Amino acid sequence: MRNIFALVLMVVLAGCQVREEQRGTGGASPTRGATANGAMVAGELTRRYQDTRVDCGQATMPAFLCSGIVLRSTVPSTQYSSWNPSPHSQQSGGVSFSFLRKDSKFRDLVFGQINGFIFYPVLATPPGIRQIEVLCSYPIDGWSQLRDKPGCGGHPYYPLESRRCQTLGISTAEQWMAHWQRAPAPSNAPAYQCSFDVRDSMNHLAADSFYQSIRTRNMLGASWFPQQNELILATWSQNIPRELPIQAFFYLYTPGGLAGAQHDQRDFYNKSGGMVVPIVQMVLPASPSEEALFAYYPADQIVP
């Protein structure tokens, strides 16, 4: 039922977006935010960042389907394309992302990375583009690379205590925090944590499960603010750039950030047959009292 509703709403929203893009650009391709629409994309990212809704209108529809920023940081390379799942993700069935929103902030990207890409929210995915399922949510980096497939299960440090939260009878932020505080070694607490299950199969429990993950992050306190949270998305096929819901490439204002985003924009343009995805500058908050910012600069773009 949820998937049917999502598909209908997706088509409506995407249709509105296409009409808006065509009015604003004289017929730019509706399947991608063309460079001429970069300012509109930055504005949309800002709007979603500020949108702190609990769900997307139903208990079956988690907030990430229509709000916030679902992003993946990457490292540019001539040996692979940044949007292709890594060998580990191909084997595990999960790809690591983060979720940025006004009530789900962080200062740094994983491994200190400085550029990457942003997915459309599912309910605004353009026609003909894949919807990638979100499988689970960690309030803090889940150390997912060593966890059971697809990255949502037990960690070898604590194989029983670190399984999915619902498996452990944990369904609220308060229960999660009580579990977290029982970690034998605080330095290994990220491996002890459980993941909130947000798969489609959670049905009417899905939206609250994700919202509890957001609540939990805010309970962790300022000491954990710098570290990003983690979403695990279902792995997609290799070499399908035209089918992926990439709304923007982003970079942090730090040496090498823009060059990395430009590399990815050019690579995507060449391998997708000429699709243009805008580059936006993203400023992460330096403290819990600050906000993330998104800006589009024509001079940053490396393709027409």
Summary of the structure (lengths in Angstrom):
residues: 304
radius of gyration: 18.6
end to end distance: 41.1
largest distance: 60.7
contacts: 1019
relative contact order: 0.19
helix: 40%
strand: 16%
